[in-house]
């Protein structure tokens, strides 16, 4: 039985390295290939594979360590070194997985240098030398033990100050704290040299006086047990001494430069005001591309302490205040304390991660008090002279959630009516509507909706549309689906007037209609547009059919109308589907696995193109501007990823979803997708 157990133990020990070696080689090959191809995700996968191989190799060593805990410096040092290697691999893989491109992935890795050099390389080298040198020196068991005793001196102390000191250095600590802790790391590594000389001398003495060693009395079992307990107590005391020394270094660094703990910007924040002696403490959460709360009021002269915590599920965030106060990058679940110092003026803050500030992740410190209010009033007076302040765009938050009763505009497209003549009345009104969560505009609308009513018919159908202007200014209508001189049917009519616009649909397609009154761009941008769907002949039936009209918002003040200056400068505040930013993220359109889905898309502009794309889906049918570009079952077995449309163009795509899940749809002009042109198809079994 004992032989079987020993054999099984040896088999397990050999099996770990044997299984780990292929993973090590494959992971390394993937990482190297990804580096040559500048592919961050592939490099991250390679590093994780390499890490998994290391884990398999380490299994027998961990089991041995658990069965018989190590008491010597070589084992301590090697274990710490491998831990730093694993930490560096995990951190590097995380950077690769969260980077947009290779340039971003390979920037900012300076922190890895001390972790790899001191944490891994130096410790694995000194640990290996401490184990191998006594054996290489030889001289018999007595000489080896004598050298081992010297190499093992202050083992726990050295390992503690090296690793704990290095961990402190990698944190966002004041510079003097980093300097002192770096000195402790250097001291812990440098102690190898005197113990090396002591080990060499002890080995020579043991070899020169073998009879003295042999004459020593061999300790009994009880004496050996007592000696082990004493060694354990000494190791614990040694580790405690190392911990105390690191804490002293931290305290000393703060004492040398106390200003560093207030981020060195107290003077900038205080603006020279007299301290009140009071402290204002606030807690701030970073989540979903915003800070909660997004602003805090602090009495002038108070000291401000901010506790910031990243409560996001995936994203890394930080909080930076003007003047340099910085939380450092916080992974999900991490937190930091910012001592802003004495507050004497308003301060702006933001998340410095690329793109997060632009997504609305901003923060404000409002200094309250008589002097601060006077200063703020003066600043507002200066800023109101034409810098665009007061725009509803200031309240845009693309990550904001609507209320529980929110319902998106129904994007379902009903089939074309059986009749060949379609009579409709379009009434122009001026209505205040929400166009994004918390953002309202006074829109000019056809029948109270943006986009206006969607018309549908067949080639040869006649449309008779009566336009009634109940607005406060002149308006008109232009149907791209009709072919006739614009002089009369597209003329501008005054408030209270009406006209009838009659046209026959001679060609199929997804056609735009809009107000043609000048400035046409502002009328379209303020909501006066819609779509006419004329089915191509023999259009197959599908299980579900939707329509999407993409348009842009150039926001005026809250409750105000479009800003024509922004339209002229093409300064788009938001891009939306069917009139509301991200509405189909909050209330998705739906489909089932295997159902055939058709989505009509019209780009109403007035300025931005559309590149309609469904993430995770592929189109087997594409119809654009009156013709099929791709049909299901084509000989090439081809598919399409994007329906590209210039302003006023339209078409449709068809696809089937192979599995249940949530499929985002966007315009692949990504800056527009990130400012509102985004939705979701929820697919169920």
C-alpha positions as CSV (number, residue, x, y, z in Angstrom):
1,X,0.0,0.0,0.0
2,X,2.8,2.4,0.9
3,X,4.5,1.7,-2.5
4,X,1.2,2.3,-4.3
5,X,0.8,5.6,-2.5
6,X,4.3,6.7,-3.3
7,X,3.9,5.7,-6.9
8,X,0.7,7.7,-7.2
9,X,2.3,10.7,-5.6
10,X,5.2,10.5,-8.1
11,X,2.7,10.2,-10.9
12,X,0.8,13.3,-9.9
13,X,4.0,15.3,-9.5
14,X,5.2,14.3,-13.0
15,X,1.7,14.8,-14.5
16,X,1.5,18.5,-13.6
17,X,4.6,19.6,-15.5
18,X,3.8,17.2,-18.3
19,X,0.4,18.7,-18.8
20,X,1.6,22.3,-18.2
21,X,4.4,22.3,-20.7
22,X,2.2,22.3,-23.8
23,X,0.1,25.1,-22.4
24,X,3.2,27.1,-21.7
25,X,4.5,26.7,-25.2
26,X,1.1,27.3,-26.9
27,X,0.4,30.3,-24.8
28,X,3.8,31.8,-25.5
29,X,3.5,31.2,-29.2
30,X,0.0,32.9,-29.3
31,X,1.3,35.9,-27.3
32,X,4.4,36.3,-29.6
33,X,2.2,35.9,-32.8
34,X,-0.3,38.4,-31.4
35,X,2.6,40.9,-30.7
36,X,3.7,40.6,-34.3
37,X,0.2,41.1,-35.6
38,X,-0.6,43.9,-33.0
39,X,-3.7,42.1,-31.7
40,X,-4.3,42.9,-28.1
41,X,-7.1,40.3,-27.5
42,X,-5.1,37.5,-28.9
43,X,-2.1,38.5,-26.8
44,X,-4.3,38.5,-23.7
45,X,-5.5,35.0,-24.5
46,X,-1.9,33.8,-25.0
47,X,-0.9,35.2,-21.6
48,X,-3.8,33.5,-19.9
49,X,-2.8,30.2,-21.6
50,X,0.8,30.7,-20.4
51,X,-0.5,31.4,-16.9
52,X,-2.6,28.3,-16.9
53,X,0.5,26.3,-17.8
54,X,2.4,27.8,-14.9
55,X,-0.5,26.9,-12.7
56,X,-0.3,23.2,-13.7
57,X,3.4,23.2,-13.2
58,X,3.0,24.7,-9.8
59,X,0.4,22.2,-8.5
60,X,2.9,19.6,-7.1
61,X,5.0,22.3,-5.5
62,X,1.9,23.9,-3.8
63,X,0.8,20.4,-2.6
64,X,4.3,19.8,-1.2
65,X,4.3,23.2,0.5
66,X,0.9,22.6,2.1
67,X,2.0,19.2,3.4
68,X,5.3,20.6,4.8
69,X,5.2,24.4,5.1
70,X,8.6,26.0,4.0
71,X,10.9,27.5,6.6
72,X,13.8,28.6,4.5
73,X,14.7,31.7,2.4
74,X,15.1,30.0,-1.0
75,X,11.5,28.6,-0.9
76,X,10.1,31.9,0.4
77,X,11.9,33.9,-2.3
78,X,10.9,31.6,-5.1
79,X,7.2,31.5,-4.1
80,X,7.1,35.3,-3.8
81,X,8.8,35.6,-7.3
82,X,6.3,33.3,-8.9
83,X,3.4,35.2,-7.3
84,X,4.7,38.5,-8.8
85,X,5.0,36.8,-12.2
86,X,1.4,35.6,-12.0
87,X,0.3,39.1,-10.9
88,X,2.1,40.7,-13.8
89,X,0.7,38.2,-16.3
90,X,-2.9,38.8,-15.1
91,X,-2.5,42.6,-15.1
92,X,-1.0,42.5,-18.6
93,X,-3.7,40.3,-19.9
94,X,-6.3,42.6,-18.4
95,X,-4.7,45.6,-20.1
96,X,-4.8,43.7,-23.4
97,X,-8.4,42.7,-23.0
98,X,-9.6,46.3,-22.1
99,X,-7.5,48.2,-24.8
100,X,-9.0,49.4,-28.0
101,X,-5.8,48.9,-30.0
102,X,-2.2,47.9,-29.8
103,X,-0.9,51.4,-29.2
104,X,-3.1,51.8,-26.1
105,X,-2.3,48.3,-24.9
106,X,1.4,48.8,-25.0
107,X,1.4,52.2,-23.4
108,X,1.7,52.8,-19.6
109,X,3.5,49.6,-18.7
110,X,6.3,51.3,-16.8
111,X,4.9,50.0,-13.5
112,X,5.7,46.5,-14.6
113,X,9.4,47.1,-14.6
114,X,10.0,47.1,-10.8
115,X,7.4,44.3,-10.4
116,X,9.2,42.1,-12.9
117,X,12.8,43.2,-12.0
118,X,12.6,43.2,-8.2
119,X,9.5,41.1,-7.6
120,X,10.2,38.3,-10.0
121,X,13.7,38.3,-11.5
122,X,15.8,39.3,-8.5
123,X,13.9,37.1,-6.0
124,X,14.0,34.0,-8.3
125,X,17.7,34.5,-8.8
126,X,18.6,35.0,-5.2
127,X,16.3,32.2,-4.1
128,X,17.9,29.8,-6.5
129,X,21.4,30.8,-5.6
130,X,20.6,30.5,-1.9
131,X,19.6,26.9,-2.5
132,X,22.2,25.9,-5.1
133,X,25.4,27.5,-3.8
134,X,25.6,25.4,-0.6
135,X,25.2,22.3,-2.7
136,X,27.8,23.4,-5.3
137,X,30.3,24.3,-2.5
138,X,30.0,20.7,-1.4
139,X,32.0,19.3,1.6
140,X,29.4,16.9,2.8
141,X,26.1,17.3,4.6
142,X,27.7,19.2,7.5
143,X,29.2,21.8,5.3
144,X,26.0,22.2,3.3
145,X,23.9,22.6,6.5
146,X,26.4,25.2,7.8
147,X,26.1,27.3,4.6
148,X,22.3,26.9,4.5
149,X,22.1,28.4,8.0
150,X,23.9,31.6,6.8
151,X,21.9,31.9,3.6
152,X,18.7,31.5,5.6
153,X,19.3,34.3,8.1
154,X,16.6,36.9,8.5
155,X,14.6,35.0,5.8
156,X,11.1,36.2,6.8
157,X,12.4,39.8,7.5
158,X,14.0,40.0,4.0
159,X,11.0,38.5,2.2
160,X,8.6,40.9,4.0
161,X,10.4,44.2,3.4
162,X,11.1,43.2,-0.3
163,X,7.5,42.3,-1.2
164,X,5.5,44.6,1.1
165,X,7.8,47.5,0.2
166,X,7.4,46.8,-3.5
167,X,3.6,46.6,-3.2
168,X,3.5,50.0,-1.5
169,X,5.8,51.4,-4.3
170,X,3.3,50.4,-6.9
171,X,0.4,52.2,-5.2
172,X,-0.4,55.9,-5.9
173,X,1.5,57.1,-2.8
174,X,3.5,60.3,-2.1
175,X,6.9,60.4,-3.7
176,X,8.9,60.2,-0.3
177,X,6.9,57.1,0.7
178,X,7.9,55.5,-2.6
179,X,11.6,56.6,-2.1
180,X,11.8,55.1,1.4
181,X,10.0,51.9,0.5
182,X,12.2,51.5,-2.6
183,X,15.1,51.7,-0.2
184,X,13.7,48.9,1.9
185,X,13.3,46.7,-1.2
186,X,16.9,47.4,-2.1
187,X,18.0,46.6,1.4
188,X,16.2,43.3,1.4
189,X,17.8,42.3,-1.9
190,X,21.3,43.6,-0.9
191,X,21.3,41.5,2.3
192,X,22.0,38.5,0.1
193,X,25.6,39.7,-0.4
194,X,26.7,39.6,3.3
195,X,25.0,36.3,3.9
196,X,26.7,35.0,0.7
197,X,30.1,35.8,2.3
198,X,29.0,34.3,5.6
199,X,27.8,31.1,3.9
200,X,31.1,30.8,2.0
201,X,33.1,31.2,5.2
202,X,30.8,28.7,7.1
203,X,31.3,26.1,4.4
204,X,35.1,26.5,4.4
205,X,35.2,26.2,8.2
206,X,33.0,23.0,8.1
207,X,35.2,21.5,5.5
208,X,38.5,22.5,7.3
209,X,37.3,21.1,10.7
210,X,35.2,18.0,9.9
211,X,36.1,16.3,13.2
212,X,34.7,19.3,15.2
213,X,31.4,18.8,13.3
214,X,31.4,15.1,13.8
215,X,32.0,15.5,17.5
216,X,28.8,17.5,17.9
217,X,26.1,15.6,19.6
218,X,23.1,14.8,17.3
219,X,19.9,16.4,18.8
220,X,17.1,14.2,20.0
221,X,13.7,14.2,18.4
222,X,12.3,16.3,21.3
223,X,15.2,18.8,20.8
224,X,14.5,19.0,17.1
225,X,10.8,19.7,17.7
226,X,11.7,22.4,20.2
227,X,14.2,23.9,17.8
228,X,11.5,24.0,15.0
229,X,9.0,25.8,17.3
230,X,11.7,28.3,18.2
231,X,12.5,28.9,14.5
232,X,8.8,29.4,13.8
233,X,8.6,32.1,16.6
234,X,11.7,33.7,15.3
235,X,10.4,33.8,11.7
236,X,7.1,35.3,12.9
237,X,9.0,38.0,14.9
238,X,11.2,38.6,11.9
239,X,8.2,39.1,9.6
240,X,6.6,41.4,12.2
241,X,9.8,43.5,12.3
242,X,9.8,43.8,8.5
243,X,6.1,44.9,8.5
244,X,6.9,47.5,11.2
245,X,9.8,48.8,9.2
246,X,7.6,49.3,6.1
247,X,5.0,51.1,8.2
248,X,7.6,53.3,9.6
249,X,8.8,54.1,6.1
250,X,5.3,55.0,5.0
251,X,4.8,57.2,8.1
252,X,8.2,58.8,7.5
253,X,7.4,59.6,3.9
254,X,4.2,61.3,4.9
255,X,5.9,63.3,7.6
256,X,8.6,64.5,5.3
257,X,6.1,65.7,2.7
258,X,2.7,66.2,4.3
259,X,1.5,68.2,1.4
260,X,1.6,65.2,-0.9
261,X,-1.3,63.6,1.0
262,X,-3.5,66.4,0.0
263,X,-2.5,65.9,-3.6
264,X,-0.2,68.9,-3.6
265,X,-3.0,71.1,-4.8
266,X,-4.5,72.5,-1.6
267,X,-3.4,76.0,-2.5
268,X,-5.0,75.7,-5.9
269,X,-8.3,74.5,-4.4
270,X,-8.3,77.0,-1.5
271,X,-7.7,80.1,-3.5
272,X,-6.3,81.7,-0.4
273,X,-9.4,81.6,1.7
274,X,-9.4,81.3,5.5
275,X,-9.9,77.7,6.7
276,X,-13.0,77.1,8.8
277,X,-11.6,74.1,10.6
278,X,-14.5,72.0,9.4
279,X,-14.3,69.0,7.1
280,X,-16.9,68.0,4.5
281,X,-16.9,64.3,3.6
282,X,-18.7,62.9,0.6
283,X,-19.0,59.4,-1.0
284,X,-19.0,59.2,-4.8
285,X,-19.7,56.1,-6.9
286,X,-18.3,55.6,-10.4
287,X,-20.7,53.5,-12.5
288,X,-22.2,53.4,-16.0
289,X,-20.2,56.3,-17.3
290,X,-21.2,58.8,-14.6
291,X,-20.5,59.8,-11.1
292,X,-23.2,59.6,-8.4
293,X,-23.6,62.3,-7.1
294,X,-22.3,64.3,-10.1
295,X,-21.8,67.4,-8.0
296,X,-21.3,68.3,-4.4
297,X,-21.7,71.6,-2.4
298,X,-18.9,72.5,0.0
299,X,-18.9,75.6,2.2
300,X,-16.0,77.9,1.5
301,X,-13.1,77.2,3.8
302,X,-14.0,73.6,4.6
303,X,-11.6,70.8,3.9
304,X,-13.0,68.3,1.4
305,X,-12.5,64.5,1.6
306,X,-13.9,62.4,-1.2
307,X,-14.4,58.7,-0.9
308,X,-14.7,57.4,-4.5
309,X,-15.6,53.8,-5.2
310,X,-15.8,52.1,-8.6
311,X,-19.1,50.1,-8.4
312,X,-19.1,49.2,-12.1
313,X,-19.2,45.6,-13.2
314,X,-16.4,45.8,-15.8
315,X,-15.0,49.2,-16.5
316,X,-11.9,50.8,-14.9
317,X,-12.5,54.4,-13.7
318,X,-10.8,57.2,-11.9
319,X,-11.6,60.7,-10.6
320,X,-9.4,63.6,-11.5
321,X,-10.0,67.1,-10.2
322,X,-8.6,70.2,-11.9
323,X,-5.2,71.0,-10.3
324,X,-4.1,67.4,-10.2
325,X,-6.0,65.6,-7.4
326,X,-6.2,62.1,-8.8
327,X,-7.7,58.9,-7.4
328,X,-5.6,56.7,-9.6
329,X,-7.2,54.0,-11.7
330,X,-9.7,51.9,-9.9
331,X,-10.8,48.5,-10.9
332,X,-14.3,47.3,-10.2
333,X,-14.9,47.2,-6.4
334,X,-11.8,49.3,-5.6
335,X,-12.0,52.6,-3.8
336,X,-9.7,55.6,-3.0
337,X,-9.7,58.6,-0.7
338,X,-9.1,62.0,-2.1
339,X,-8.0,64.8,0.3
340,X,-8.8,67.9,-1.8
341,X,-7.7,70.3,1.0
342,X,-9.3,73.6,1.8
343,X,-12.0,74.6,-0.8
344,X,-12.2,78.2,-1.9
345,X,-13.4,78.0,-5.4
346,X,-15.4,75.7,-7.8
347,X,-13.6,72.7,-9.2
348,X,-14.3,70.5,-12.2
349,X,-13.6,66.8,-12.2
350,X,-13.8,63.9,-14.7
351,X,-12.8,60.4,-15.4
352,X,-9.6,60.5,-17.4
353,X,-10.0,57.0,-19.1
354,X,-10.1,57.6,-22.8
355,X,-13.6,58.5,-24.0
356,X,-15.3,58.4,-20.5
357,X,-15.3,62.2,-20.0
358,X,-16.9,62.6,-23.5
359,X,-19.6,60.0,-22.5
360,X,-20.6,62.4,-19.7
361,X,-18.5,61.1,-16.8
362,X,-17.9,64.5,-15.2
363,X,-18.0,65.8,-11.6
364,X,-18.2,69.2,-10.0
365,X,-17.3,70.7,-6.6
366,X,-19.4,73.8,-5.9
367,X,-17.9,76.2,-3.3
368,X,-20.8,77.7,-1.5
369,X,-20.7,81.0,0.5
370,X,-21.1,84.7,-0.1
371,X,-17.8,85.3,-1.8
372,X,-18.0,82.1,-3.9
373,X,-21.5,82.9,-5.0
374,X,-20.4,86.4,-6.1
375,X,-17.5,84.9,-8.0
376,X,-19.7,82.2,-9.6
377,X,-22.2,84.9,-10.6
378,X,-19.5,86.9,-12.3
379,X,-18.3,83.8,-14.2
380,X,-21.8,83.0,-15.4
381,X,-22.3,86.6,-16.6
382,X,-19.1,86.3,-18.6
383,X,-20.0,82.9,-20.0
384,X,-23.5,83.9,-21.1
385,X,-22.2,86.2,-23.8
386,X,-22.2,83.6,-26.5
387,X,-20.2,80.5,-25.4
388,X,-23.2,78.2,-25.8
389,X,-24.0,78.0,-22.1
390,X,-27.6,77.0,-21.2
391,X,-27.8,74.4,-24.0
392,X,-29.8,71.3,-23.2
393,X,-26.8,69.4,-24.3
394,X,-25.3,70.1,-20.9
395,X,-27.9,67.7,-19.5
396,X,-27.3,64.9,-21.9
397,X,-26.4,61.7,-20.2
398,X,-26.4,58.8,-22.7
399,X,-26.1,56.3,-19.8
400,X,-29.1,57.6,-17.9
401,X,-32.1,55.3,-17.3
402,X,-35.7,56.5,-18.1
403,X,-38.5,56.1,-15.6
404,X,-40.2,52.7,-15.1
405,X,-43.1,53.7,-17.3
406,X,-40.9,54.4,-20.3
407,X,-42.1,52.9,-23.6
408,X,-40.1,53.2,-26.8
409,X,-41.8,54.2,-30.0
410,X,-43.4,51.2,-31.6
411,X,-41.0,50.3,-34.5
412,X,-43.3,47.6,-35.9
413,X,-44.1,48.3,-39.6
414,X,-47.6,47.2,-40.5
415,X,-48.1,45.6,-44.0
416,X,-49.2,47.9,-46.8
417,X,-53.0,48.5,-46.9
418,X,-55.1,46.7,-49.5
419,X,-56.3,50.0,-50.9
420,X,-54.5,51.7,-53.8
421,X,-55.4,55.3,-52.7
422,X,-54.1,56.5,-49.4
423,X,-55.6,59.6,-47.9
424,X,-54.0,61.2,-44.8
425,X,-54.0,64.5,-43.0
426,X,-50.7,65.7,-41.6
427,X,-51.1,68.4,-39.0
428,X,-48.1,70.6,-38.1
429,X,-47.8,71.3,-34.3
430,X,-45.2,72.7,-32.0
431,X,-44.8,70.3,-29.0
432,X,-42.4,69.9,-26.2
433,X,-41.1,66.4,-26.2
434,X,-38.3,64.5,-24.5
435,X,-35.6,63.5,-27.0
436,X,-33.3,61.9,-24.4
437,X,-33.6,61.1,-20.8
438,X,-33.9,64.4,-19.0
439,X,-33.6,66.5,-22.2
440,X,-36.7,68.3,-23.7
441,X,-37.0,70.3,-26.9
442,X,-39.9,72.2,-28.5
443,X,-40.2,70.3,-31.7
444,X,-42.0,71.1,-34.9
445,X,-43.8,67.8,-35.8
446,X,-46.1,66.2,-38.3
447,X,-49.0,64.6,-36.3
448,X,-47.1,65.1,-33.0
449,X,-44.4,62.5,-33.6
450,X,-40.7,62.5,-34.6
451,X,-40.3,61.0,-37.1
452,X,-43.8,61.7,-38.6
453,X,-46.2,58.9,-39.6
454,X,-44.7,56.1,-41.7
455,X,-46.7,55.6,-44.9
456,X,-46.7,52.3,-46.9
457,X,-48.0,51.2,-50.2
458,X,-47.3,49.5,-53.6
459,X,-45.9,50.7,-56.9
460,X,-48.7,52.5,-58.7
461,X,-50.6,53.6,-55.5
462,X,-51.7,57.2,-55.1
463,X,-51.2,59.2,-52.0
464,X,-53.3,62.2,-51.1
465,X,-51.9,64.1,-48.2
466,X,-53.5,67.2,-46.7
467,X,-51.0,69.4,-44.8
468,X,-52.5,71.6,-42.0
469,X,-50.2,74.2,-40.5
470,X,-51.2,74.7,-36.8
471,X,-47.7,76.0,-36.0
472,X,-46.5,79.6,-35.4
473,X,-44.4,79.9,-38.6
474,X,-44.5,78.8,-42.2
475,X,-44.0,75.1,-43.1
476,X,-44.2,72.8,-46.1
477,X,-43.7,69.2,-47.1
478,X,-41.6,67.4,-49.7
479,X,-42.3,63.7,-50.5
480,X,-39.3,62.1,-52.2
481,X,-41.6,59.2,-53.2
482,X,-43.4,61.5,-55.7
483,X,-42.4,62.9,-59.1
484,X,-43.8,66.4,-59.7
485,X,-42.8,70.0,-59.9
486,X,-42.2,71.4,-56.4
487,X,-43.6,74.9,-57.1
488,X,-47.2,74.3,-55.8
489,X,-47.3,71.1,-53.7
490,X,-44.1,71.9,-51.8
491,X,-44.7,75.6,-51.2
492,X,-44.6,77.0,-47.7
493,X,-47.9,77.7,-46.1
494,X,-48.6,80.2,-43.3
495,X,-50.0,79.3,-39.9
496,X,-53.7,78.3,-40.2
497,X,-53.4,77.4,-43.9
498,X,-53.6,74.0,-45.6
499,X,-52.8,72.3,-48.9
500,X,-53.3,69.0,-50.5
501,X,-50.3,67.1,-51.9
502,X,-51.1,64.3,-54.3
503,X,-48.5,62.0,-55.9
504,X,-48.3,58.5,-57.4
505,X,-45.6,56.1,-56.3
506,X,-43.9,55.1,-59.6
507,X,-40.8,53.4,-58.0
508,X,-40.2,51.1,-55.0
509,X,-37.9,52.1,-52.2
510,X,-37.6,53.6,-48.7
511,X,-38.3,57.3,-49.3
512,X,-37.8,60.3,-47.0
513,X,-40.3,63.2,-46.6
514,X,-39.5,66.4,-44.8
515,X,-40.4,70.1,-44.4
516,X,-38.8,72.1,-47.3
517,X,-39.0,75.5,-45.7
518,X,-35.8,77.4,-45.3
519,X,-33.6,76.9,-43.4
520,X,-34.4,73.4,-44.4
521,X,-31.6,71.9,-42.2
522,X,-33.1,73.4,-39.1
523,X,-36.6,72.3,-39.9
524,X,-35.5,68.7,-40.4
525,X,-33.3,68.8,-37.3
526,X,-36.2,70.0,-35.2
527,X,-38.4,67.0,-36.1
528,X,-40.0,67.6,-39.5
529,X,-39.3,64.4,-41.3
530,X,-40.6,60.9,-41.9
531,X,-40.6,57.9,-44.3
532,X,-42.7,56.4,-47.1
533,X,-42.2,52.7,-47.8
534,X,-43.1,51.5,-51.3
535,X,-42.7,47.8,-51.5
536,X,-40.8,46.2,-54.4
537,X,-43.0,43.8,-56.4
538,X,-43.4,40.3,-55.0
539,X,-41.8,41.3,-51.7
540,X,-41.8,38.0,-49.6
541,X,-43.6,37.9,-46.3
542,X,-41.4,37.8,-43.1
543,X,-42.2,37.0,-39.5
544,X,-41.4,40.5,-38.2
545,X,-40.9,43.8,-39.9
546,X,-39.5,47.0,-38.3
547,X,-38.6,50.5,-39.4
548,X,-35.8,52.8,-38.2
549,X,-35.4,56.5,-39.1
550,X,-32.0,57.9,-38.1
551,X,-31.7,61.6,-37.4
552,X,-29.6,64.2,-35.6
553,X,-30.2,66.6,-32.7
554,X,-28.7,70.1,-32.4
555,X,-30.0,71.1,-29.0
556,X,-31.0,74.5,-28.0
557,X,-31.9,75.3,-24.3
558,X,-34.1,73.0,-22.3
559,X,-37.6,73.3,-23.7
560,X,-36.3,75.4,-26.6
561,X,-36.0,74.8,-30.3
562,X,-33.1,73.7,-32.4
563,X,-29.9,75.7,-32.4
564,X,-29.4,76.8,-36.0
565,X,-25.8,77.9,-35.4
566,X,-24.9,74.3,-34.3
567,X,-26.6,73.0,-37.4
568,X,-24.6,75.3,-39.6
569,X,-21.4,74.3,-37.9
570,X,-22.4,70.6,-38.0
571,X,-21.9,70.3,-34.2
572,X,-24.1,67.3,-33.6
573,X,-25.2,66.8,-30.0
574,X,-26.9,63.4,-30.5
575,X,-27.8,60.9,-33.2
576,X,-31.0,58.9,-32.7
577,X,-33.3,56.2,-34.1
578,X,-37.0,57.1,-34.3
579,X,-36.6,60.4,-32.4
580,X,-35.1,59.4,-28.9
581,X,-31.6,58.6,-27.9
582,X,-30.9,54.9,-27.1
583,X,-34.7,54.2,-26.7
584,X,-34.4,50.6,-27.9
585,X,-31.8,49.9,-25.3
586,X,-34.4,50.6,-22.6
587,X,-37.3,48.9,-24.5
588,X,-35.8,46.5,-27.1
589,X,-37.4,45.4,-30.3
590,X,-38.0,41.6,-30.3
591,X,-37.6,38.5,-32.4
592,X,-37.4,34.7,-31.9
593,X,-34.7,32.3,-33.0
594,X,-35.2,31.2,-36.6
595,X,-37.7,34.0,-37.4
596,X,-37.1,36.0,-40.5
597,X,-36.7,39.7,-39.6
598,X,-36.8,42.7,-42.0
599,X,-35.7,46.1,-40.9
600,X,-36.3,49.2,-43.1
601,X,-33.9,52.1,-42.5
602,X,-34.1,55.7,-43.7
603,X,-31.4,58.3,-43.0
604,X,-33.2,61.6,-42.4
605,X,-30.0,63.5,-41.6
606,X,-29.9,66.4,-42.1
607,X,-26.1,65.9,-42.2
608,X,-24.8,62.6,-40.9
609,X,-24.6,59.4,-42.9
610,X,-25.8,56.1,-41.5
611,X,-24.0,52.7,-41.5
612,X,-26.7,50.4,-40.1
613,X,-25.2,47.3,-38.4
614,X,-26.4,44.6,-36.0
615,X,-23.7,43.3,-33.7
616,X,-23.7,39.5,-33.9
617,X,-25.9,39.4,-37.0
618,X,-25.3,39.1,-40.7
619,X,-27.7,40.2,-43.5
620,X,-28.5,37.7,-46.2
621,X,-30.7,40.2,-48.0
622,X,-29.9,43.9,-48.7
623,X,-32.2,46.3,-50.6
624,X,-30.9,49.9,-51.1
625,X,-32.3,52.8,-53.1
626,X,-34.7,50.7,-55.2
627,X,-32.6,47.6,-55.9
628,X,-31.4,44.4,-54.3
629,X,-27.7,44.5,-53.6
630,X,-27.8,41.0,-52.1
631,X,-30.4,38.3,-52.1
632,X,-30.8,35.2,-49.9
633,X,-29.4,32.1,-51.4
634,X,-27.1,33.8,-53.8
635,X,-24.5,31.7,-55.6
636,X,-21.6,33.3,-53.8
637,X,-23.1,32.4,-50.4
638,X,-22.4,36.0,-49.5
639,X,-23.6,38.1,-46.6
640,X,-23.6,41.7,-45.6
641,X,-22.6,43.5,-42.4
642,X,-23.7,47.1,-43.0
643,X,-26.4,49.0,-44.9
644,X,-24.7,52.3,-45.8
645,X,-26.9,55.3,-46.4
646,X,-26.3,58.9,-47.2
647,X,-28.7,61.5,-45.8
648,X,-32.2,61.0,-47.4
649,X,-31.4,57.4,-48.6
650,X,-33.2,54.3,-47.5
651,X,-33.5,50.5,-47.9
652,X,-33.9,47.4,-45.9
653,X,-32.0,44.4,-44.6
654,X,-33.2,40.8,-43.7
655,X,-31.7,38.2,-41.4
656,X,-32.4,35.4,-39.0
657,X,-30.9,35.0,-35.6
658,X,-29.3,31.6,-34.8
659,X,-29.5,31.8,-31.0
660,X,-31.1,33.6,-28.2
661,X,-29.5,36.7,-26.8
662,X,-29.3,40.5,-27.0
663,X,-28.0,41.9,-30.3
664,X,-27.2,45.6,-30.3
665,X,-27.9,47.6,-33.5
666,X,-26.0,50.7,-34.3
667,X,-24.8,53.1,-36.9
668,X,-21.2,51.9,-37.4
669,X,-20.1,55.5,-37.5
670,X,-19.1,54.8,-33.9
671,X,-19.0,58.3,-32.6
672,X,-22.7,58.5,-33.5
673,X,-23.5,55.1,-32.0
674,X,-22.0,56.4,-28.8
675,X,-24.1,59.5,-28.8
676,X,-27.5,57.9,-29.1
677,X,-27.8,55.8,-32.3
678,X,-27.9,52.5,-30.5
679,X,-30.5,49.9,-29.7
680,X,-31.1,46.2,-29.0
681,X,-32.8,43.3,-30.6
682,X,-33.9,40.9,-27.9
683,X,-34.0,37.4,-29.3
684,X,-35.7,34.5,-27.4
685,X,-36.2,30.8,-28.1
